């Protein structure tokens, strides 16, 4: 039995791919967080603008001002709807990235388990070899032993 783990290149590749998947997942999570923050900003701005509209309506608005407020709120609603779609797409990509990372991690664990088993077998073989050598050495040193 050789001491070299014959699947080491695959273990190394699995480690690299797991690291890449983890990095990509981190990027996806950060992007999702940014997009959610943009959505919240749009929603907060829409709420503030609506409050200004309500206050202006109480104070009295011309029909043109009313239309302008209404049109802008409509545009904000459209932007919020579009941003919600972008956030949902980002969440989907993040979930896919998480699944890819989990799949790579599972492969890495499988190769790592095989590597550990290989190393245990090598260690057992070495221990047997050392014990055999020790027994042979002791047998040669002990007078009156039968061979």
N, C-alpha and C positions, 0 to 999 in steps of 0.2 A: 504494500500500500504506500503510495507516495504521500508526502506531507502537503503537497500543493492541492488546493481545492480547485477541481477542474471547471467548476461553474463560476469562478471568481469574476471573469469578464461580465457575465450576466448579472451577478450581484452588483458590480460597479455600475453597470448600465441602469439597473433598477434604482440604485441610489441617486444617480444623476437625474433620471426621469422623475423620481419622487421629489427631489429638490426643485426641479423646474416646475412641476405641478403645484408645489407649495408656493413658489414665488408668483406664479400666474394667479393662483387663488387669492393671494394677498393683494395683487393688483386689481382683481375683479371686485373684491370686497371694498377696497378704497374707492374705486370708481362708482360702485353702487352707493356708498355713503355720500359721495360728492353729488351724485344725481338726486338723492333724496333730500340733501340740503338745499339744492336749487329748487326742488319742488316746494319745500317748506317756505322758502323765501317768496316764491310766487304766490303761494296761498296766503301768507302773511300780508304781502303787499295788496293782494286782492281784497282781503278783509279790511285793511286800513283805507283803501280807496273807496270801498263800499260805505264805510263809516262817514268819510268825507262827503260822499254823494248823499247819504241820508241827511247829514247836517245841512248841506247846501239846499236840499229839497225843503227842509223845514224853514230855512231862511228865504226861500223863494227862488226858483230857477226859471230862466227863459226856456222856451222849447228847444232852442239850439243847444244850450248848455245841458239840458236833460238828455238830448240825443247824443251829445259828445260823451257824457258820463256813461250812458248805457252802452254806447258802441265800445268804449274803452274797456268796460267791465266784460263785455262779450269777447273782446280780444284776449283779455286776461284769462277768461274761462277756457278759451281755445288753447292758449299756451299751457294752462294747467293740465288740460286733458292730454295734450301732446306729451308733456313732461311725465305724466303718470304712465303713459305707454312706454316711454323710454326707461322709466324706473322698473316697470314690470319686465321689460326685456333684459335689463341689467340683472334683475333678480334671477331670471332664468339662466343667464350666462353664469352667474355666481354658483347656482345650484349645480349646473353641469361641471363647472370647475371643481367644485367640492367632490362630486362623484368621480371625476378623473383623478383627483388627488387620492381619494380613498382606494381606488382601483390600483394605482401605482404603489401605495403604501402596503396594500395586501400582497402584491407581487414581491415587494422588497422583503416583507416579513417572511414569505415563503422561502426565498433564497437565503435569507439570514438563518432561518431554522436549519436548512440543509447545510449551510456552512458550519453552524454550531455542531450539528451531528457529525459532520466530517472531522472537525477538530477533536471532538470527544473520542471518535474512533482512532484517530492518530495518537491521541494521548494514551488511550488504553493499550495500543500496540507498542508504544514506546515504554510504557510501564512494564508490560510483559517482557519486552526485550531486556530492559534493565534488570528485572527480577531473574530472568534466565542467566544473564551474565553474572549477577551476584551469586546465584546458586552454584554456577560452574566454578567461580572463583573460590567460594567457600569449600566446595568439594575437593578442589585441588589442595587447599591448605590444611584440610583436616586429615590427619594420619589415620590409617586403618580403615578407610572407607572402601567399600566395594564399588567396582566400576562395571 
